[in-house]
Amino acid sequence: MQSHTDPDEVIVVITNTPDAETAAHLSQAVLQARAAACVNRLAPVESEYWWQGNLERAQEWPLLIKTTRARYAALEAVIRQHHPYDVPELIAWPVTAGYAPYLAWVRGETGSPSVPEK
């Protein structure tokens, strides 16, 4: 298992968008920048959250993004540049286990070397 400071560690990142068009645009921007190997555009969800002192409810389109820790800063920059929200949700989780060939593919597509499994 890799440490949580390893730049080649694969991570999964989630962000939500206000509509399908924004989700498609943001997905393409992320992939064109090579900030991720894969983006899944998920079905709309109902979100409830506090914003500026008010309880809000909105339909949102989540993006599930696979990348590496080394590419996180680039991913965040692309999302912040193209996202319409003032404070977009941007949360990353480390992948603690996964199919080795898939993880190697993510690393390869994002410019990280393939790390052999121990």
Biopython code that builds the backbone (N, CA, C, O; Angstrom):
import numpy as np
from Bio.PDB.StructureBuilder import StructureBuilder

atoms = [
    (1, "MET", "N", (0.849, -1.174, 0.000)),
    (1, "MET", "CA", (0.000, 0.000, 0.000)),
    (1, "MET", "C", (0.898, 1.242, 0.000)),
    (1, "MET", "O", (1.957, 1.254, 0.627)),
    (2, "GLN", "N", (0.465, 2.267, -0.700)),
    (2, "GLN", "CA", (1.234, 3.506, -0.777)),
    (2, "GLN", "C", (0.861, 4.449, 0.358)),
    (2, "GLN", "O", (-0.235, 4.372, 0.913)),
    (3, "SER", "N", (1.792, 5.341, 0.695)),
    (3, "SER", "CA", (1.497, 6.318, 1.749)),
    (3, "SER", "C", (0.601, 7.416, 1.201)),
    (3, "SER", "O", (0.465, 7.573, -0.013)),
    (4, "HIS", "N", (-0.009, 8.175, 2.103)),
    (4, "HIS", "CA", (-0.909, 9.245, 1.683)),
    (4, "HIS", "C", (-0.166, 10.494, 1.233)),
    (4, "HIS", "O", (-0.788, 11.522, 0.966)),
    (5, "THR", "N", (1.150, 10.418, 1.146)),
    (5, "THR", "CA", (1.919, 11.537, 0.603)),
    (5, "THR", "C", (2.603, 11.147, -0.696)),
    (5, "THR", "O", (3.343, 11.945, -1.272)),
    (6, "ASP", "N", (2.365, 9.927, -1.163)),
    (6, "ASP", "CA", (2.969, 9.443, -2.401)),
    (6, "ASP", "C", (2.314, 10.140, -3.590)),
    (6, "ASP", "O", (1.099, 10.038, -3.758)),
    (7, "PRO", "N", (3.089, 10.849, -4.423)),
    (7, "PRO", "CA", (2.491, 11.568, -5.552)),
    (7, "PRO", "C", (1.850, 10.647, -6.587)),
    (7, "PRO", "O", (0.994, 11.087, -7.354)),
    (8, "ASP", "N", (2.253, 9.367, -6.622)),
    (8, "ASP", "CA", (1.680, 8.426, -7.583)),
    (8, "ASP", "C", (0.446, 7.710, -7.051)),
    (8, "ASP", "O", (-0.137, 6.874, -7.741)),
    (9, "GLU", "N", (0.047, 8.037, -5.824)),
    (9, "GLU", "CA", (-1.148, 7.429, -5.249)),
    (9, "GLU", "C", (-2.373, 7.843, -6.066)),
    (9, "GLU", "O", (-2.558, 9.021, -6.372)),
    (10, "VAL", "N", (-3.203, 6.866, -6.411)),
    (10, "VAL", "CA", (-4.445, 7.151, -7.130)),
    (10, "VAL", "C", (-5.465, 7.671, -6.123)),
    (10, "VAL", "O", (-5.598, 7.146, -5.018)),
    (11, "ILE", "N", (-6.180, 8.713, -6.533)),
    (11, "ILE", "CA", (-7.228, 9.300, -5.699)),
    (11, "ILE", "C", (-8.512, 9.414, -6.511)),
    (11, "ILE", "O", (-8.488, 9.457, -7.741)),
    (12, "VAL", "N", (-9.618, 9.463, -5.803)),
    (12, "VAL", "CA", (-10.928, 9.706, -6.408)),
    (12, "VAL", "C", (-11.415, 11.040, -5.867)),
    (12, "VAL", "O", (-11.387, 11.286, -4.661)),
    (13, "VAL", "N", (-11.859, 11.890, -6.770)),
    (13, "VAL", "CA", (-12.292, 13.241, -6.413)),
    (13, "VAL", "C", (-13.746, 13.402, -6.829)),
    (13, "VAL", "O", (-14.149, 12.923, -7.890)),
    (14, "ILE", "N", (-14.534, 14.074, -5.999)),
    (14, "ILE", "CA", (-15.920, 14.362, -6.354)),
    (14, "ILE", "C", (-16.133, 15.868, -6.384)),
    (14, "ILE", "O", (-15.593, 16.613, -5.566)),
    (15, "THR", "N", (-16.933, 16.287, -7.349)),
    (15, "THR", "CA", (-17.435, 17.654, -7.389)),
    (15, "THR", "C", (-18.856, 17.583, -7.931)),
    (15, "THR", "O", (-19.198, 16.648, -8.655)),
    (16, "ASN", "N", (-19.678, 18.556, -7.591)),
    (16, "ASN", "CA", (-21.044, 18.629, -8.098)),
    (16, "ASN", "C", (-21.187, 19.840, -8.997)),
    (16, "ASN", "O", (-20.535, 20.863, -8.787)),
    (17, "THR", "N", (-22.046, 19.718, -10.003)),
    (17, "THR", "CA", (-22.289, 20.810, -10.943)),
    (17, "THR", "C", (-23.784, 21.128, -10.976)),
    (17, "THR", "O", (-24.599, 20.290, -10.592)),
    (18, "PRO", "N", (-24.153, 22.333, -11.431)),
    (18, "PRO", "CA", (-25.558, 22.730, -11.375)),
    (18, "PRO", "C", (-26.439, 22.143, -12.475)),
    (18, "PRO", "O", (-27.664, 22.178, -12.363)),
    (19, "ASP", "N", (-25.830, 21.601, -13.544)),
    (19, "ASP", "CA", (-26.635, 21.074, -14.647)),
    (19, "ASP", "C", (-25.790, 20.147, -15.516)),
    (19, "ASP", "O", (-24.568, 20.085, -15.376)),
    (20, "ALA", "N", (-26.463, 19.425, -16.416)),
    (20, "ALA", "CA", (-25.785, 18.447, -17.269)),
    (20, "ALA", "C", (-24.780, 19.108, -18.206)),
    (20, "ALA", "O", (-23.718, 18.544, -18.468)),
    (21, "GLU", "N", (-25.101, 20.286, -18.709)),
    (21, "GLU", "CA", (-24.189, 20.978, -19.631)),
    (21, "GLU", "C", (-22.886, 21.357, -18.933)),
    (21, "GLU", "O", (-21.804, 21.186, -19.494)),
    (22, "THR", "N", (-22.989, 21.869, -17.717)),
    (22, "THR", "CA", (-21.787, 22.222, -16.959)),
    (22, "THR", "C", (-20.979, 20.971, -16.650)),
    (22, "THR", "O", (-19.750, 20.994, -16.723)),
    (23, "ALA", "N", (-21.652, 19.884, -16.308)),
    (23, "ALA", "CA", (-20.959, 18.624, -16.027)),
    (23, "ALA", "C", (-20.169, 18.164, -17.251)),
    (23, "ALA", "O", (-19.015, 17.756, -17.127)),
    (24, "ALA", "N", (-20.785, 18.229, -18.428)),
    (24, "ALA", "CA", (-20.105, 17.812, -19.659)),
    (24, "ALA", "C", (-18.923, 18.729, -19.964)),
    (24, "ALA", "O", (-17.844, 18.251, -20.315)),
    (25, "HIS", "N", (-19.117, 20.031, -19.833)),
    (25, "HIS", "CA", (-18.044, 20.998, -20.102)),
    (25, "HIS", "C", (-16.877, 20.796, -19.143)),
    (25, "HIS", "O", (-15.720, 20.773, -19.564)),
    (26, "LEU", "N", (-17.177, 20.651, -17.868)),
    (26, "LEU", "CA", (-16.129, 20.491, -16.864)),
    (26, "LEU", "C", (-15.386, 19.169, -17.059)),
    (26, "LEU", "O", (-14.164, 19.115, -16.920)),
    (27, "SER", "N", (-16.116, 18.115, -17.378)),
    (27, "SER", "CA", (-15.499, 16.819, -17.643)),
    (27, "SER", "C", (-14.493, 16.924, -18.785)),
    (27, "SER", "O", (-13.368, 16.436, -18.673)),
    (28, "GLN", "N", (-14.894, 17.556, -19.875)),
    (28, "GLN", "CA", (-13.992, 17.712, -21.022)),
    (28, "GLN", "C", (-12.785, 18.576, -20.683)),
    (28, "GLN", "O", (-11.672, 18.266, -21.106)),
    (29, "ALA", "N", (-12.983, 19.646, -19.934)),
    (29, "ALA", "CA", (-11.871, 20.525, -19.555)),
    (29, "ALA", "C", (-10.851, 19.766, -18.712)),
    (29, "ALA", "O", (-9.646, 19.912, -18.914)),
    (30, "VAL", "N", (-11.324, 18.965, -17.779)),
    (30, "VAL", "CA", (-10.440, 18.175, -16.915)),
    (30, "VAL", "C", (-9.641, 17.175, -17.743)),
    (30, "VAL", "O", (-8.430, 17.039, -17.566)),
    (31, "LEU", "N", (-10.325, 16.474, -18.650)),
    (31, "LEU", "CA", (-9.645, 15.467, -19.461)),
    (31, "LEU", "C", (-8.678, 16.103, -20.461)),
    (31, "LEU", "O", (-7.577, 15.590, -20.661)),
    (32, "GLN", "N", (-9.071, 17.202, -21.086)),
    (32, "GLN", "CA", (-8.179, 17.880, -22.035)),
    (32, "GLN", "C", (-6.902, 18.356, -21.356)),
    (32, "GLN", "O", (-5.838, 18.366, -21.976)),
    (33, "ALA", "N", (-6.996, 18.746, -20.103)),
    (33, "ALA", "CA", (-5.826, 19.212, -19.344)),
    (33, "ALA", "C", (-4.984, 18.046, -18.823)),
    (33, "ALA", "O", (-3.932, 18.263, -18.220)),
    (34, "ARG", "N", (-5.442, 16.808, -19.052)),
    (34, "ARG", "CA", (-4.772, 15.615, -18.530)),
    (34, "ARG", "C", (-4.669, 15.657, -17.009)),
    (34, "ARG", "O", (-3.742, 15.104, -16.418)),
    (35, "ALA", "N", (-5.638, 16.324, -16.391)),
    (35, "ALA", "CA", (-5.680, 16.400, -14.934)),
    (35, "ALA", "C", (-6.296, 15.140, -14.332)),
    (35, "ALA", "O", (-6.256, 14.952, -13.116)),
    (36, "ALA", "N", (-6.859, 14.285, -15.165)),
    (36, "ALA", "CA", (-7.457, 13.031, -14.712)),
    (36, "ALA", "C", (-7.438, 12.027, -15.850)),
    (36, "ALA", "O", (-7.333, 12.393, -17.020)),
    (37, "ALA", "N", (-7.540, 10.754, -15.489)),
    (37, "ALA", "CA", (-7.607, 9.688, -16.482)),
    (37, "ALA", "C", (-9.044, 9.399, -16.893)),
    (37, "ALA", "O", (-9.299, 8.958, -18.013)),
    (38, "CYS", "N", (-9.984, 9.650, -15.980)),
    (38, "CYS", "CA", (-11.375, 9.282, -16.217)),
    (38, "CYS", "C", (-12.290, 10.179, -15.402)),
    (38, "CYS", "O", (-11.990, 10.523, -14.258)),
    (39, "VAL", "N", (-13.409, 10.551, -16.006)),
    (39, "VAL", "CA", (-14.446, 11.295, -15.289)),
    (39, "VAL", "C", (-15.773, 10.590, -15.544)),
    (39, "VAL", "O", (-16.165, 10.393, -16.694)),
    (40, "ASN", "N", (-16.461, 10.213, -14.477)),
    (40, "ASN", "CA", (-17.804, 9.654, -14.598)),
    (40, "ASN", "C", (-18.803, 10.758, -14.312)),
    (40, "ASN", "O", (-18.765, 11.385, -13.253)),
    (41, "ARG", "N", (-19.704, 10.995, -15.271)),
    (41, "ARG", "CA", (-20.801, 11.939, -15.043)),
    (41, "ARG", "C", (-21.971, 11.120, -14.515)),
    (41, "ARG", "O", (-22.536, 10.284, -15.221)),
    (42, "LEU", "N", (-22.318, 11.377, -13.276)),
    (42, "LEU", "CA", (-23.356, 10.589, -12.619)),
    (42, "LEU", "C", (-24.737, 11.205, -12.821)),
    (42, "LEU", "O", (-24.875, 12.352, -13.247)),
    (43, "ALA", "N", (-25.747, 10.413, -12.504)),
    (43, "ALA", "CA", (-27.130, 10.878, -12.599)),
    (43, "ALA", "C", (-27.359, 12.003, -11.596)),
    (43, "ALA", "O", (-26.671, 12.077, -10.578)),
    (44, "PRO", "N", (-28.318, 12.875, -11.877)),
    (44, "PRO", "CA", (-28.573, 13.983, -10.956)),
    (44, "PRO", "C", (-28.960, 13.489, -9.565)),
    (44, "PRO", "O", (-29.570, 12.432, -9.399)),
    (45, "VAL", "N", (-28.583, 14.292, -8.578)),
    (45, "VAL", "CA", (-28.907, 14.018, -7.178)),
    (45, "VAL", "C", (-29.586, 15.241, -6.587)),
    (45, "VAL", "O", (-29.450, 16.352, -7.099)),
    (46, "GLU", "N", (-30.313, 15.026, -5.510)),
    (46, "GLU", "CA", (-30.895, 16.136, -4.764)),
    (46, "GLU", "C", (-29.939, 16.492, -3.632)),
    (46, "GLU", "O", (-29.640, 15.650, -2.785)),
    (47, "SER", "N", (-29.463, 17.715, -3.611)),
    (47, "SER", "CA", (-28.534, 18.168, -2.573)),
    (47, "SER", "C", (-29.232, 19.160, -1.661)),
    (47, "SER", "O", (-30.013, 20.000, -2.108)),
    (48, "GLU", "N", (-28.938, 19.049, -0.389)),
    (48, "GLU", "CA", (-29.416, 20.013, 0.602)),
    (48, "GLU", "C", (-28.206, 20.488, 1.382)),
    (48, "GLU", "O", (-27.379, 19.680, 1.804)),
    (49, "TYR", "N", (-28.098, 21.803, 1.577)),
    (49, "TYR", "CA", (-26.894, 22.359, 2.185)),
    (49, "TYR", "C", (-27.154, 23.774, 2.687)),
    (49, "TYR", "O", (-28.093, 24.446, 2.259)),
    (50, "TRP", "N", (-26.293, 24.203, 3.608)),
    (50, "TRP", "CA", (-26.334, 25.581, 4.078)),
    (50, "TRP", "C", (-25.490, 26.440, 3.152)),
    (50, "TRP", "O", (-24.369, 26.065, 2.810)),
    (51, "TRP", "N", (-26.020, 27.596, 2.740)),
    (51, "TRP", "CA", (-25.265, 28.547, 1.933)),
    (51, "TRP", "C", (-25.650, 29.960, 2.365)),
    (51, "TRP", "O", (-26.806, 30.365, 2.247)),
    (52, "GLN", "N", (-24.689, 30.683, 2.852)),
    (52, "GLN", "CA", (-24.857, 32.077, 3.273)),
    (52, "GLN", "C", (-26.034, 32.244, 4.238)),
    (52, "GLN", "O", (-26.845, 33.161, 4.110)),
    (53, "GLY", "N", (-26.098, 31.320, 5.213)),
    (53, "GLY", "CA", (-27.108, 31.405, 6.257)),
    (53, "GLY", "C", (-28.464, 30.844, 5.900)),
    (53, "GLY", "O", (-29.373, 30.862, 6.730)),
    (54, "ASN", "N", (-28.627, 30.342, 4.681)),
    (54, "ASN", "CA", (-29.907, 29.792, 4.248)),
    (54, "ASN", "C", (-29.771, 28.307, 3.943)),
    (54, "ASN", "O", (-28.763, 27.863, 3.392)),
    (55, "LEU", "N", (-30.794, 27.549, 4.306)),
    (55, "LEU", "CA", (-30.838, 26.143, 3.958)),
    (55, "LEU", "C", (-31.338, 26.045, 2.520)),
    (55, "LEU", "O", (-32.448, 26.475, 2.205)),
    (56, "GLU", "N", (-30.509, 25.476, 1.661)),
    (56, "GLU", "CA", (-30.804, 25.405, 0.226)),
    (56, "GLU", "C", (-31.082, 23.966, -0.197)),
    (56, "GLU", "O", (-30.677, 23.015, 0.471)),
    (57, "ARG", "N", (-31.776, 23.831, -1.312)),
    (57, "ARG", "CA", (-32.022, 22.538, -1.951)),
    (57, "ARG", "C", (-31.843, 22.745, -3.449)),
    (57, "ARG", "O", (-32.357, 23.703, -4.027)),
    (58, "ALA", "N", (-31.099, 21.821, -4.068)),
    (58, "ALA", "CA", (-30.858, 21.951, -5.503)),
    (58, "ALA", "C", (-30.615, 20.581, -6.118)),
    (58, "ALA", "O", (-30.144, 19.656, -5.456)),
    (59, "GLN", "N", (-30.945, 20.474, -7.389)),
    (59, "GLN", "CA", (-30.563, 19.286, -8.136)),
    (59, "GLN", "C", (-29.156, 19.541, -8.675)),
    (59, "GLN", "O", (-28.882, 20.603, -9.233)),
    (60, "GLU", "N", (-28.266, 18.557, -8.506)),
    (60, "GLU", "CA", (-26.891, 18.698, -8.975)),
    (60, "GLU", "C", (-26.461, 17.441, -9.720)),
    (60, "GLU", "O", (-27.015, 16.360, -9.523)),
    (61, "TRP", "N", (-25.449, 17.609, -10.589)),
    (61, "TRP", "CA", (-24.895, 16.532, -11.381)),
    (61, "TRP", "C", (-23.467, 16.269, -10.888)),
    (61, "TRP", "O", (-22.575, 17.077, -11.145)),
    (62, "PRO", "N", (-23.235, 15.149, -10.183)),
    (62, "PRO", "CA", (-21.901, 14.861, -9.652)),
    (62, "PRO", "C", (-20.937, 14.370, -10.738)),
    (62, "PRO", "O", (-21.330, 13.730, -11.714)),
    (63, "LEU", "N", (-19.677, 14.693, -10.528)),
    (63, "LEU", "CA", (-18.587, 14.138, -11.322)),
    (63, "LEU", "C", (-17.700, 13.342, -10.378)),
    (63, "LEU", "O", (-17.306, 13.835, -9.321)),
    (64, "LEU", "N", (-17.388, 12.114, -10.759)),
    (64, "LEU", "CA", (-16.480, 11.253, -10.019)),
    (64, "LEU", "C", (-15.212, 11.149, -10.858)),
    (64, "LEU", "O", (-15.239, 10.622, -11.970)),
    (65, "ILE", "N", (-14.112, 11.647, -10.328)),
    (65, "ILE", "CA", (-12.890, 11.863, -11.108)),
    (65, "ILE", "C", (-11.767, 10.988, -10.565)),
    (65, "ILE", "O", (-11.512, 10.977, -9.361)),
    (66, "LYS", "N", (-11.088, 10.247, -11.461)),
    (66, "LYS", "CA", (-9.952, 9.416, -11.065)),
    (66, "LYS", "C", (-8.658, 10.056, -11.555)),
    (66, "LYS", "O", (-8.501, 10.336, -12.743)),
    (67, "THR", "N", (-7.732, 10.286, -10.620)),
    (67, "THR", "CA", (-6.460, 10.925, -10.930)),
    (67, "THR", "C", (-5.418, 10.465, -9.915)),
    (67, "THR", "O", (-5.631, 9.492, -9.193)),
    (68, "THR", "N", (-4.296, 11.169, -9.867)),
    (68, "THR", "CA", (-3.259, 10.870, -8.876)),
    (68, "THR", "C", (-3.063, 12.083, -7.983)),
    (68, "THR", "O", (-3.446, 13.203, -8.319)),
    (69, "ARG", "N", (-2.457, 11.825, -6.840)),
    (69, "ARG", "CA", (-2.156, 12.917, -5.912)),
    (69, "ARG", "C", (-1.293, 13.976, -6.610)),
    (69, "ARG", "O", (-1.462, 15.170, -6.364)),
    (70, "ALA", "N", (-0.376, 13.547, -7.475)),
    (70, "ALA", "CA", (0.500, 14.487, -8.186)),
    (70, "ALA", "C", (-0.285, 15.427, -9.096)),
    (70, "ALA", "O", (0.151, 16.554, -9.332)),
    (71, "ARG", "N", (-1.428, 14.989, -9.609)),
    (71, "ARG", "CA", (-2.215, 15.802, -10.539)),
    (71, "ARG", "C", (-3.339, 16.567, -9.840)),
    (71, "ARG", "O", (-4.094, 17.286, -10.494)),
    (72, "TYR", "N", (-3.457, 16.419, -8.509)),
    (72, "TYR", "CA", (-4.558, 17.080, -7.811)),
    (72, "TYR", "C", (-4.527, 18.597, -7.980)),
    (72, "TYR", "O", (-5.568, 19.199, -8.244)),
    (73, "ALA", "N", (-3.375, 19.226, -7.838)),
    (73, "ALA", "CA", (-3.302, 20.692, -7.951)),
    (73, "ALA", "C", (-3.762, 21.149, -9.331)),
    (73, "ALA", "O", (-4.470, 22.150, -9.446)),
    (74, "ALA", "N", (-3.367, 20.426, -10.379)),
    (74, "ALA", "CA", (-3.807, 20.773, -11.734)),
    (74, "ALA", "C", (-5.311, 20.585, -11.870)),
    (74, "ALA", "O", (-5.991, 21.413, -12.477)),
    (75, "LEU", "N", (-5.833, 19.499, -11.305)),
    (75, "LEU", "CA", (-7.273, 19.246, -11.336)),
    (75, "LEU", "C", (-8.032, 20.359, -10.633)),
    (75, "LEU", "O", (-9.016, 20.878, -11.161)),
    (76, "GLU", "N", (-7.579, 20.723, -9.447)),
    (76, "GLU", "CA", (-8.240, 21.798, -8.707)),
    (76, "GLU", "C", (-8.222, 23.104, -9.501)),
    (76, "GLU", "O", (-9.217, 23.828, -9.522)),
    (77, "ALA", "N", (-7.114, 23.407, -10.143)),
    (77, "ALA", "CA", (-7.012, 24.644, -10.927)),
    (77, "ALA", "C", (-8.011, 24.650, -12.081)),
    (77, "ALA", "O", (-8.658, 25.667, -12.335)),
    (78, "VAL", "N", (-8.142, 23.525, -12.779)),
    (78, "VAL", "CA", (-9.098, 23.438, -13.897)),
    (78, "VAL", "C", (-10.522, 23.598, -13.380)),
    (78, "VAL", "O", (-11.313, 24.345, -13.955)),
    (79, "ILE", "N", (-10.845, 22.910, -12.311)),
    (79, "ILE", "CA", (-12.204, 22.997, -11.766)),
    (79, "ILE", "C", (-12.506, 24.418, -11.304)),
    (79, "ILE", "O", (-13.579, 24.948, -11.594)),
    (80, "ARG", "N", (-11.582, 25.032, -10.598)),
    (80, "ARG", "CA", (-11.820, 26.403, -10.122)),
    (80, "ARG", "C", (-11.966, 27.377, -11.292)),
    (80, "ARG", "O", (-12.736, 28.334, -11.205)),
    (81, "GLN", "N", (-11.242, 27.145, -12.375)),
    (81, "GLN", "CA", (-11.326, 28.028, -13.543)),
    (81, "GLN", "C", (-12.668, 27.907, -14.261)),
    (81, "GLN", "O", (-13.213, 28.904, -14.732)),
    (82, "HIS", "N", (-13.198, 26.691, -14.343)),
    (82, "HIS", "CA", (-14.390, 26.443, -15.165)),
    (82, "HIS", "C", (-15.683, 26.276, -14.376)),
    (82, "HIS", "O", (-16.762, 26.276, -14.969)),
    (83, "HIS", "N", (-15.605, 26.136, -13.067)),
    (83, "HIS", "CA", (-16.801, 25.843, -12.271)),
    (83, "HIS", "C", (-17.574, 27.133, -11.988)),
    (83, "HIS", "O", (-16.968, 28.145, -11.636)),
    (84, "PRO", "N", (-18.898, 27.112, -12.135)),
    (84, "PRO", "CA", (-19.679, 28.329, -11.897)),
    (84, "PRO", "C", (-19.931, 28.647, -10.418)),
    (84, "PRO", "O", (-20.313, 29.771, -10.093)),
    (85, "TYR", "N", (-19.724, 27.681, -9.519)),
    (85, "TYR", "CA", (-19.968, 27.937, -8.099)),
    (85, "TYR", "C", (-18.841, 28.771, -7.501)),
    (85, "TYR", "O", (-17.684, 28.637, -7.898)),
    (86, "ASP", "N", (-19.185, 29.635, -6.545)),
    (86, "ASP", "CA", (-18.172, 30.398, -5.808)),
    (86, "ASP", "C", (-17.263, 29.468, -5.011)),
    (86, "ASP", "O", (-16.050, 29.668, -4.953)),
    (87, "VAL", "N", (-17.865, 28.451, -4.398)),
    (87, "VAL", "CA", (-17.125, 27.493, -3.574)),
    (87, "VAL", "C", (-17.546, 26.082, -4.001)),
    (87, "VAL", "O", (-18.403, 25.473, -3.361)),
    (88, "PRO", "N", (-16.949, 25.564, -5.076)),
    (88, "PRO", "CA", (-17.349, 24.232, -5.527)),
    (88, "PRO", "C", (-16.908, 23.147, -4.549)),
    (88, "PRO", "O", (-15.831, 23.223, -3.958)),
    (89, "GLU", "N", (-17.753, 22.148, -4.393)),
    (89, "GLU", "CA", (-17.339, 20.973, -3.617)),
    (89, "GLU", "C", (-16.178, 20.327, -4.355)),
    (89, "GLU", "O", (-16.252, 20.087, -5.560)),
    (90, "LEU", "N", (-15.124, 20.053, -3.636)),
    (90, "LEU", "CA", (-13.944, 19.417, -4.227)),
    (90, "LEU", "C", (-13.290, 18.604, -3.116)),
    (90, "LEU", "O", (-12.527, 19.132, -2.306)),
    (91, "ILE", "N", (-13.603, 17.304, -3.092)),
    (91, "ILE", "CA", (-13.154, 16.412, -2.027)),
    (91, "ILE", "C", (-12.455, 15.218, -2.668)),
    (91, "ILE", "O", (-12.940, 14.660, -3.651)),
    (92, "ALA", "N", (-11.304, 14.829, -2.099)),
    (92, "ALA", "CA", (-10.534, 13.703, -2.632)),
    (92, "ALA", "C", (-10.373, 12.617, -1.577)),
    (92, "ALA", "O", (-10.200, 12.898, -0.391)),
    (93, "TRP", "N", (-10.433, 11.370, -2.038)),
    (93, "TRP", "CA", (-10.183, 10.211, -1.189)),
    (93, "TRP", "C", (-9.065, 9.385, -1.802)),
    (93, "TRP", "O", (-9.006, 9.235, -3.023)),
    (94, "PRO", "N", (-8.173, 8.847, -0.968)),
    (94, "PRO", "CA", (-7.156, 7.939, -1.504)),
    (94, "PRO", "C", (-7.782, 6.591, -1.849)),
    (94, "PRO", "O", (-8.700, 6.132, -1.170)),
    (95, "VAL", "N", (-7.285, 5.971, -2.895)),
    (95, "VAL", "CA", (-7.700, 4.616, -3.243)),
    (95, "VAL", "C", (-6.784, 3.672, -2.472)),
    (95, "VAL", "O", (-5.587, 3.599, -2.752)),
    (96, "THR", "N", (-7.336, 2.960, -1.516)),
    (96, "THR", "CA", (-6.521, 2.094, -0.665)),
    (96, "THR", "C", (-6.343, 0.696, -1.246)),
    (96, "THR", "O", (-5.444, -0.037, -0.831)),
    (97, "ALA", "N", (-7.188, 0.322, -2.198)),
    (97, "ALA", "CA", (-7.066, -0.962, -2.879)),
    (97, "ALA", "C", (-7.765, -0.839, -4.218)),
    (97, "ALA", "O", (-8.692, -0.043, -4.372)),
    (98, "GLY", "N", (-7.324, -1.622, -5.181)),
    (98, "GLY", "CA", (-7.950, -1.599, -6.493)),
    (98, "GLY", "C", (-7.248, -2.560, -7.432)),
    (98, "GLY", "O", (-6.171, -3.073, -7.128)),
    (99, "TYR", "N", (-7.864, -2.794, -8.562)),
    (99, "TYR", "CA", (-7.309, -3.687, -9.579)),
    (99, "TYR", "C", (-6.025, -3.067, -10.120)),
    (99, "TYR", "O", (-6.061, -1.986, -10.709)),
    (100, "ALA", "N", (-4.895, -3.739, -9.927)),
    (100, "ALA", "CA", (-3.579, -3.181, -10.255)),
    (100, "ALA", "C", (-3.481, -2.662, -11.690)),
    (100, "ALA", "O", (-2.939, -1.574, -11.886)),
    (101, "PRO", "N", (-3.977, -3.384, -12.708)),
    (101, "PRO", "CA", (-3.887, -2.845, -14.067)),
    (101, "PRO", "C", (-4.688, -1.542, -14.246)),
    (101, "PRO", "O", (-4.266, -0.656, -14.990)),
    (102, "TYR", "N", (-5.826, -1.426, -13.575)),
    (102, "TYR", "CA", (-6.604, -0.185, -13.673)),
    (102, "TYR", "C", (-5.851, 0.968, -13.018)),
    (102, "TYR", "O", (-5.775, 2.059, -13.584)),
    (103, "LEU", "N", (-5.297, 0.738, -11.836)),
    (103, "LEU", "CA", (-4.548, 1.791, -11.148)),
    (103, "LEU", "C", (-3.328, 2.207, -11.965)),
    (103, "LEU", "O", (-2.991, 3.390, -12.016)),
    (104, "ALA", "N", (-2.668, 1.246, -12.603)),
    (104, "ALA", "CA", (-1.530, 1.567, -13.472)),
    (104, "ALA", "C", (-1.992, 2.399, -14.665)),
    (104, "ALA", "O", (-1.288, 3.310, -15.099)),
    (105, "TRP", "N", (-3.173, 2.086, -15.193)),
    (105, "TRP", "CA", (-3.719, 2.863, -16.312)),
    (105, "TRP", "C", (-3.971, 4.311, -15.890)),
    (105, "TRP", "O", (-3.634, 5.237, -16.628)),
    (106, "VAL", "N", (-4.562, 4.513, -14.707)),
    (106, "VAL", "CA", (-4.797, 5.876, -14.209)),
    (106, "VAL", "C", (-3.472, 6.618, -14.116)),
    (106, "VAL", "O", (-3.363, 7.758, -14.567)),
    (107, "ARG", "N", (-2.469, 5.977, -13.532)),
    (107, "ARG", "CA", (-1.154, 6.622, -13.410)),
    (107, "ARG", "C", (-0.575, 6.955, -14.781)),
    (107, "ARG", "O", (-0.045, 8.046, -14.989)),
    (108, "GLY", "N", (-0.676, 6.023, -15.703)),
    (108, "GLY", "CA", (-0.126, 6.231, -17.045)),
    (108, "GLY", "C", (-0.810, 7.355, -17.798)),
    (108, "GLY", "O", (-0.150, 8.137, -18.481)),
    (109, "GLU", "N", (-2.119, 7.443, -17.680)),
    (109, "GLU", "CA", (-2.864, 8.472, -18.409)),
    (109, "GLU", "C", (-2.712, 9.858, -17.800)),
    (109, "GLU", "O", (-3.018, 10.861, -18.445)),
    (110, "THR", "N", (-2.244, 9.915, -16.567)),
    (110, "THR", "CA", (-2.042, 11.214, -15.920)),
    (110, "THR", "C", (-0.568, 11.578, -15.828)),
    (110, "THR", "O", (-0.205, 12.566, -15.191)),
    (111, "GLY", "N", (0.280, 10.778, -16.465)),
    (111, "GLY", "CA", (1.699, 11.101, -16.504)),
    (111, "GLY", "C", (2.500, 10.586, -15.337)),
    (111, "GLY", "O", (3.687, 10.891, -15.224)),
    (112, "SER", "N", (1.879, 9.804, -14.455)),
    (112, "SER", "CA", (2.611, 9.224, -13.334)),
    (112, "SER", "C", (3.149, 7.859, -13.747)),
    (112, "SER", "O", (2.485, 7.146, -14.500)),
    (113, "PRO", "N", (4.316, 7.481, -13.284)),
    (113, "PRO", "CA", (4.847, 6.165, -13.639)),
    (113, "PRO", "C", (4.008, 5.058, -13.022)),
    (113, "PRO", "O", (3.347, 5.247, -12.001)),
    (114, "SER", "N", (4.051, 3.914, -13.658)),
    (114, "SER", "CA", (3.357, 2.758, -13.106)),
    (114, "SER", "C", (4.115, 2.275, -11.882)),
    (114, "SER", "O", (5.325, 2.058, -11.939)),
    (115, "VAL", "N", (3.415, 2.110, -10.792)),
    (115, "VAL", "CA", (4.035, 1.669, -9.545)),
    (115, "VAL", "C", (3.723, 0.199, -9.359)),
    (115, "VAL", "O", (2.553, -0.175, -9.280)),
    (116, "PRO", "N", (4.747, -0.649, -9.288)),
    (116, "PRO", "CA", (4.464, -2.079, -9.119)),
    (116, "PRO", "C", (3.812, -2.351, -7.770)),
    (116, "PRO", "O", (4.127, -1.708, -6.769)),
    (117, "GLU", "N", (2.910, -3.304, -7.764)),
    (117, "GLU", "CA", (2.244, -3.704, -6.524)),
    (117, "GLU", "C", (3.199, -4.566, -5.718)),
    (117, "GLU", "O", (3.945, -5.365, -6.283)),
    (118, "LYS", "N", (3.181, -4.411, -4.412)),
    (118, "LYS", "CA", (4.048, -5.203, -3.527)),
    (118, "LYS", "C", (3.294, -6.365, -2.954)),
    (118, "LYS", "O", (3.854, -7.147, -2.187)),
]
sb = StructureBuilder()
sb.init_structure("model")
sb.init_model(0)
sb.init_chain("A")
sb.init_seg("    ")
for serial, (resi, resn, name, xyz) in enumerate(atoms, 1):
    if name == "N":
        sb.init_residue(resn, " ", resi, " ")
    sb.init_atom(name, np.array(xyz, "f"), 0.0, 1.0, " ", f" {name:<3s}", serial, name[0])
structure = sb.get_structure()
